[in-house]
Amino acid sequence: MKKRIKIMITIIMVLTGLQYCNNQVPAEKIQDTLDETQNTEEQPQNTKKYLLVHTTDYTTGGLSLINLEDLSVSIDLQNPASDAVLKTIDGVPYVVNRLGADNIMRLDTASDFSIVYEQGTGTLSNPQDVEKLENGLGIVSLYAQNYLSVFDISTGVIDASKQIDISSYQSAADTDSAVEASGMLRFGDSVYIAAQNLYSWAPVSIGTLIKINATTLEATSSIEMPYMNPFSDLKHYKTESGDDWLYAVAVGNWGNADSSDGGVIAYNLTTSTFETSPLDETQAGDKDILDVLIISDTLGFVLLSDKTTYAASLSSFNPAAHTLGTTLLESNAWSMIYDNGKLYVADQNFANPGVRIFDTTTLEEITTAPINVGLPPNSMVVVEF
């Protein structure tokens, strides 16, 4: 705004001077100057991309930052809980501190990731994810409660009067006090929440998607998944035909060598139907699928775990052909994120943990060694400032 005012003052001075000299100002000159003013105001500020990484040894937590231009690292910006995940809402980073810490933190990228607020969600409520609602509100999924908490995005204050009851969506076989609400995704005017339906940490019925109206805050429906135990984050992918998918991993029973009961789920938000699984456990070589990223109709990546040895690996796959591709890494990879042609992998290898980077075109590793981020990497988000 200050630049615009300064330029406008300059225009007035120029026009006044020209008139004083009895010269006529050409209309195209005035328009060019006004266009220059508008373009100057709309020029974006120079920003850089960073990878924000939650790190943990499952006793202590940390928060580190990788500059994606030069791969320089800043370690221990904050000290979140050892069990935590990261999420961005409108580019703003949040830390969801889970069981034991039971709070959400909003961070300020403009002041070295200082804490804007740290809002408790209730003792042993075990928050899992945050997402955006309408009217300046946000929503928190709570693993140990049969309701969803609603909070003010700007202050973090939870409004108990807006609490969303989801108890009616609990499976009859799940006889504890919660549907185990976990990952969330906002799409259009709805928020979708994954319900794991566990009892004593084991799945007892099929996973479901609970649909919430982002304006009225009403739970409107529940959609059964093809598999049990939706474990990974809920993610969005737009197909080449223009359909919108919500996709995730439903892992089923961990380490069940006698059964392939999990896979990648793909819910078509355009048609409100589930697609054939892009990759199930049988197609993944009878391994548990821990995480998934779909880059195109014919390229995705999965983190796999051997059901007997629990050895982890990273592989490419073809979602359209439902086939496993190239093994890119055999290490203790835990999570991954994609940005601008690169795949960032959190490798928790005990001997040499860190973040690895792969080129998604050549499927070759860019890093020659894992990028040290202090403690082993866990959850990651891309931030820009």
Secondary structure, DSSP 4 states (H G I P E B T S, - for coil): -HHHHHHHHHHHHHHHHHHHTT-PPPHHHHHHHHHHHHHHHHPPPP--EEEEEEEE-SSSEEEEEEETTT--EE--S----SSEEEEEETTEEEEEE-TTT-EEEEEEGGGTTEEEEEEE--TT--EEEEEE-STTEEEEEETT-SEEEEEETTT--B-GGG-EE-GGG--TT--SS---EEEEEEETTEEEEEE--EETTEE-S--EEEEEETTT--EEEEEE-SSS-B-S--EEEE-TTS-EEEEEEE--STT-TT----EEEEEETTTTEEPPPSSBTTTTTS-EEEEEEEEETTEEEEEEE-TTT--EEEEEEETTTTEEEEEEE-S-EEEEEEETTEEEEEE--SSS-EEEEEETTT--B--SSPBP-SSPEEEEEEEE-
